[in-house]
Amino acid sequence: MSDFNLLPWREQLRHSRIRSWQWGCVLSSVATVSMVYGLDQAWDGWLAEQHAQQQQAEQTMALWQGELKSDAEWQARTRLAQQVQHDWVQLRQQQTRAWQVMQQWLSVPPLGVQIERVMWRDQQCQVSGWALSAGHWQNWQTALAVAGFSPHTEQSPWAEAQWRQADELSVKQHPFQLTLTLPALLAKP
């Protein structure tokens, strides 16, 4: 008796729902497969475009690398940069020596001597200024010699006293120029 159905409309409703569910499954499967296929085609197109751009960028980079290696201006700039690096090392050494010389120079107070100009060139200091007397000038040279500087007195012109305005006072002073050789420890890099 199980095959006997007293309500055939229920059976028809069940079959129609099963058919609609089957059609829904078929349509969703078709839609999913279509969407996956479309995305795959779009992804392949985008990937091919990216590969083409990457290949073009690599070719451009290879071309530029070849131009950089053969370009005379680039080579000249490279040499110039290396020269600047070399000169920078020498400049730093010279600056260090200048500070050492200045520290040693400042350890000798110029009593009775007014220094107007100091120029450091070729491991020598050329000093010009004014001294109150020959004794002040000689004492200062002696103190410099004790500090390690070698004054060249034979090359140092000494002039007669002149009147000059110093610190709002009129003072009679002797102009001088003195050449000093740097101490041996400071002269070598």
C-alpha positions in Angstrom: 0.0 0.0 0.0 2.8 2.3 0.1 2.6 3.0 -3.7 -0.9 4.1 -3.4 -1.3 7.9 -3.0 -4.5 9.4 -1.9 -3.4 12.9 -2.5 -1.9 13.2 -6.0 -1.5 17.0 -5.9 1.2 16.6 -3.1 3.1 14.2 -5.4 2.9 16.7 -8.3 4.1 19.5 -6.0 7.0 17.4 -4.8 8.0 16.6 -8.4 7.8 20.2 -9.4 10.0 21.2 -6.5 12.5 18.5 -7.3 12.6 19.8 -11.0 13.0 23.4 -9.9 15.8 22.4 -7.5 17.5 20.4 -10.3 17.1 23.3 -12.7 18.5 25.7 -10.0 21.5 23.3 -9.5 22.1 23.1 -13.3 21.8 26.9 -13.7 24.1 27.7 -10.7 26.6 25.1 -12.0 26.5 26.7 -15.5 26.8 30.2 -14.0 29.7 29.2 -11.7 31.6 27.5 -14.6 30.9 30.5 -16.8 32.1 32.9 -14.2 35.3 30.9 -13.4 36.0 30.6 -17.2 35.5 34.4 -17.6 37.7 35.2 -14.6 40.4 32.8 -15.9 40.4 34.5 -19.3 40.6 38.0 -17.7 43.3 36.8 -15.4 45.3 35.3 -18.3 44.9 38.6 -20.2 46.1 40.6 -17.2 49.0 38.2 -16.6 50.0 38.4 -20.2 49.9 42.2 -20.1 52.0 42.2 -16.9 54.6 39.8 -18.5 54.8 42.0 -21.5 55.4 45.1 -19.4 58.0 43.3 -17.3 59.8 42.1 -20.4 59.7 45.6 -21.8 61.1 47.1 -18.6 63.9 44.5 -18.5 64.8 45.3 -22.1 64.9 49.0 -21.3 67.0 48.4 -18.2 69.4 46.2 -20.2 69.6 49.0 -22.9 70.3 51.6 -20.2 72.9 49.4 -18.5 74.7 49.1 -21.9 74.5 52.9 -22.4 75.8 53.5 -18.9 78.8 51.3 -19.4 79.7 52.9 -22.7 78.7 56.5 -22.0 81.8 58.6 -21.7 80.0 61.2 -19.6 79.0 58.6 -17.0 82.6 57.3 -16.8 83.8 60.9 -16.4 81.4 61.4 -13.6 82.4 58.2 -12.0 86.1 59.3 -12.1 85.1 62.7 -10.7 83.2 61.1 -7.8 86.2 58.9 -7.0 88.5 62.0 -7.1 86.1 63.8 -4.8 86.2 60.9 -2.4 90.0 60.9 -2.5 90.1 64.7 -2.0 87.6 64.4 0.8 90.0 62.1 2.7 92.9 64.5 2.2 90.7 67.5 3.2 89.6 65.7 6.4 93.3 65.0 7.3 94.2 68.6 6.5 91.4 69.8 8.7 92.5 67.5 11.5 96.0 68.9 11.2 94.7 72.4 11.1 92.9 71.9 14.4 95.9 70.3 16.0 98.1 73.3 14.8 95.5 75.8 16.1 95.3 74.0 19.5 99.1 74.1 19.8 99.2 77.6 18.5 96.7 78.8 21.1 98.7 77.2 23.9 101.2 80.1 23.4 99.7 83.4 24.5 100.9 86.4 22.5 101.8 88.7 25.4 102.5 92.2 24.0 101.8 91.0 20.5 98.7 91.6 18.4 98.1 89.1 15.6 96.2 90.5 12.6 96.6 87.6 10.1 97.6 84.0 10.1 97.8 82.0 6.9 98.7 78.3 6.8 100.2 77.2 3.5 102.7 74.4 2.6 103.2 73.3 6.2 104.1 76.8 7.3 102.2 79.5 9.1 102.7 83.1 7.9 101.9 85.5 10.7 101.6 89.3 10.5 100.7 91.7 13.2 102.1 94.3 15.7 104.3 94.0 18.7 104.7 96.6 21.5 108.5 96.1 21.5 111.3 93.9 20.2 111.4 92.2 23.6 107.7 91.2 23.5 108.2 89.9 20.0 111.4 88.0 20.9 109.7 86.4 24.0 106.7 85.3 21.9 109.1 83.7 19.3 110.9 81.9 22.1 107.6 80.6 23.5 106.6 79.4 20.0 110.0 77.6 19.7 109.4 75.9 23.0 105.9 74.8 21.8 107.5 73.2 18.8 107.2 75.8 16.1 110.3 76.8 14.3 110.3 80.6 13.7 112.4 81.8 10.7 113.8 85.0 12.1 116.0 85.6 9.1 112.9 85.8 6.9 110.9 87.9 9.3 110.9 91.6 8.4 110.9 93.8 11.4 109.9 97.4 10.9 110.4 100.5 13.1 107.7 101.5 15.5 104.6 103.3 14.0 101.8 105.1 15.7 98.5 103.4 15.3 95.1 103.4 16.8 94.5 100.3 18.9 91.4 99.8 21.2 90.7 103.6 21.0 94.2 104.4 22.2 97.2 105.7 20.2 100.0 103.2 20.6 103.5 103.1 19.0 103.9 99.5 17.8 106.2 97.6 15.5 104.6 95.8 12.5 106.1 92.3 11.8 105.8 89.3 9.6 106.9 85.9 10.8 107.1 82.6 9.1 106.7 79.5 11.3 107.4 75.9 10.3 104.9 73.5 11.9 106.0 71.0 14.6 107.2 67.7 13.2 104.4 65.7 14.8 101.8 68.0 13.2 103.4 68.4 9.8 103.0 64.8 8.7 99.6 63.3 8.0 
